[in-house]
Amino acid sequence: MQIKRIISQHRRDFQAIYVCEHCENEEKSGGYDDTNFHQNVIPSMKCTKCGESASKNYRPLTTKYPTGMVI
């Protein structure tokens, strides 16, 4: 899965539309805007339709706020 579009964000919590790069299935879910979430959690998310996770060439987004910044 990868983020297609962030719908809303409050501090580091966000709601986004995720899209499967294998079957194009879209899902709405929450997330947390930190480096761990973008680099580890999103690539391991499994699609509810095809069961696949991100491919080896997945490129994570960067965070909106720098690490350690208090919001």
C-alpha positions in Angstrom: 0.0 0.0 0.0 1.0 3.6 -0.5 -0.5 6.9 0.3 -2.6 8.3 -2.6 -3.8 11.4 -0.8 -3.9 12.7 2.8 -7.5 13.8 3.5 -7.0 15.5 6.9 -4.2 16.0 9.5 -4.2 17.1 13.1 -0.7 17.4 14.6 0.9 14.1 13.5 -2.3 12.0 13.2 -3.8 11.9 9.7 -6.5 10.2 7.6 -5.5 9.1 4.1 -6.6 7.2 1.1 -4.1 4.3 0.5 -3.9 2.6 -2.8 -2.5 -0.9 -3.6 0.2 -0.7 -6.2 -0.7 -4.3 -7.4 -4.5 -4.2 -7.8 -5.3 -0.5 -7.5 -7.7 -1.1 -4.5 -8.2 2.0 -2.4 -8.8 2.1 1.3 -9.3 4.9 3.8 -7.4 4.6 7.0 -5.5 6.5 9.7 -1.8 7.1 10.1 0.9 8.8 12.1 3.2 11.2 10.5 6.6 10.1 11.7 9.6 8.4 10.0 8.9 4.9 11.4 5.3 4.9 10.1 6.4 6.0 6.6 9.4 3.7 6.3 8.2 0.6 8.2 4.4 0.5 8.8 3.1 1.6 5.4 5.2 -0.8 3.3 4.1 -3.7 5.5 0.4 -2.9 5.2 -1.4 -5.7 3.3 -4.2 -5.0 0.8 -7.6 -6.3 1.9 -8.4 -7.3 -1.6 -5.2 -9.0 -2.9 -3.2 -9.5 0.3 0.0 -8.0 -1.2 2.2 -5.5 0.5 4.5 -2.8 -1.0 7.1 -3.9 -3.5 10.9 -3.7 -2.9 11.1 -0.3 -4.8 8.6 1.5 -2.4 9.7 5.1 -1.8 8.3 6.5 1.5 7.0 10.0 1.8 8.7 12.4 4.1 7.1 13.7 7.3 5.3 17.1 7.3 7.2 18.1 10.5 10.8 17.4 11.3 11.6 14.6 13.8 11.6 15.9 17.4 9.6 19.0 16.6 6.8 19.5 19.2 3.5 20.4 17.5 
